[in-house]
Amino acid sequence: MRKYIIMGVRGSGKAPRPSSWPKPMTWNTSASATSSAGTSSTTPSWAPRSERSVAAGELVSDDLVASVVQRRLDEHDWNFGFIIDGFPRNRPQARFFLETYDLDAVILLEVPDQLVTERILSRRLCSRCGVDYNLIFHRPAMTGVCDVCGGRLVARADDTPEAVQGRLRDYHDKTRPVLELFRAKEVVAAVDATGPVAQVQAAIHDQLGLEPPSA
């Protein structure tokens, strides 16, 4: 069983499609601090607060994040391991995690702020079927039109220059300092995430001493 945390500012490439992460990594999307803490179709009571914060380009409150992650991990349906994205983001959350769970490694995806900004502002979403595009990596065949359903492509509501700058400030002010705690445990694996997905995945495998991903 392997247990990982993946860190990096939003836009660093932490969340490709789950199938793009080769074994032995297990991507548990519902473990993310800003996603649903369970499998029920019922909207959790904390969801509106989370959505308002995300829409404003802000981070969800520390107490709410810690509560959601703890509740999710207490379900113990991750017997084959997990990768958590979005937690911890500050020292109190990091201490909570280190005191409560064992950890194999923290995968740190490093990308310059300017490139992060370009990636985020290039994202588009189909207004009809919800398919994601990126004008840098994944362009539609016809400008502004979804390849799948022909719907109109739009920018996400929270992908504005002001919101991106706010996320970057929060990341550098709050999240980067938690790496000091993890480095003291010698579990940080820093990876240059400026290249193509396959190259970044290969670098992650190399850092963690895993078998290289199959072609």
Secondary structure, 3 states (H helix, E strand, C coil): CEEEEEECCCCCCCCCCHHHCCCCCCCCHHHCCCCCCCCCCCCCCCHHHHHHHHHCCCCCCHHHHHHHHHHHHCCCCCCCEEEEECCCCCHHHHHHHHHHCCCCEEEEEECCHHHHHHHHHCEEEECCCCCEEECCCECCCECCECCCCCCEEECCCCCCHHHHHHHHHHHHHHHCCHHHHHHHCCCEEEEECCCCHHHHHHHHHHHHCCCCCCC
